[in-house]
C-alpha cells in the first residue's frame, strides 16, 4: 500500500503484459497442444471454443453490469489511462474525501462489518474486475490441467507468470480508484484481496467442472485442454491489447507511445526466446 507508481509506469507494465499473454498463446500453449492433440475434430474448433467461452462470459457480464452503473464508471475498471498523472500513494484517503464522504463514496460507504463482505460485489469497479479475473482463471486451469510431462509443466509455470504480470498493474489501478472514492485502507485491502483471489477461484471451479466431465482423465485430454487454453489466452491477450493500446486512452506523447510499443514487442519476444531455447534443449 505504501509503494508509489505513476500512471504511466503502470500503463507500461500493462502493455508489457499484453505482449507476454499474446506471445505465450502463440508460441508456448498452442504448439504444446498440437503435440498432444489426439482427437479427430479440427483443432480450430477447440481453439475457437476457448475464445468464444471467455468472449461470451465477458460480454454477458458487461451487458448485465451496464444497467447498474454509468458507462464511464464501468469503463474505468479496465483503463489505467483514467488515472491521474500524479503518483499513486494508497496510504490514506485524501482530505477532500474525508470532508465530504457522501459525495465521494457513492459505492463503498462506511458500513457494518457484515456488510463489508459484500462491498466488492456491490462496487461496479471491483465487480467488473472480479468477473474478468474469473475468466482468466478458466484459461489458467485449462493450461495447468494439461500437465502430462516436463515441457507442458514448464509452459504452465510461464502461464502463471504471465497472468501475474497481467494482473499486477490492475491491482494498483483498483486501489487508486478506490482511494480516490474515499474508501478506507482496510476496505481497499479487502477489495484487492477478493480481486486477487478471483483467478485462483476461477481455476479451481474450472478444474472441478472439467474433472467431472472427463472423469479426471487429464492426460488423455492434454492436447485439447491446451488448445482450448490457447484460444482463451488469445481472447485475454487481444482484449487487453484493445483496452491498453486504444489511441484515445494511451499516453498522448510520442515518446511514451514508442516506449509502450517497445515493451509490448519485448513481451512478445521473451516467450518466443524461451520456446526456442526449450526446443534446442
Secondary structure, DSSP 8 states (H G I E B T S, - for coil): ----B-HHHHHHHHHHHHHHHHHHIIIIIHHHHHHT--SSS-HHHHHHHHHHHHHHHHHHHHHHHTTTS-HHHHHHTT-GGGS-SS-B-TTS--HHHHHTHHHH-SSS----HHHHTTHHHH-HHHHHHHHHHHHHHHHHHHHHTT--SHHHHHHHHHHHHHHHHHHHHHHHHHHHHHHHTT--HHHHHHHHHHHHHHHHHHHHHHHHHHHHHHTT-TTTTHHHHHHHHHHHHHHHHHHHHHHHS-TTTS-SSHHHHHHHHHHHHHHHHHHHHHHHHHHH-
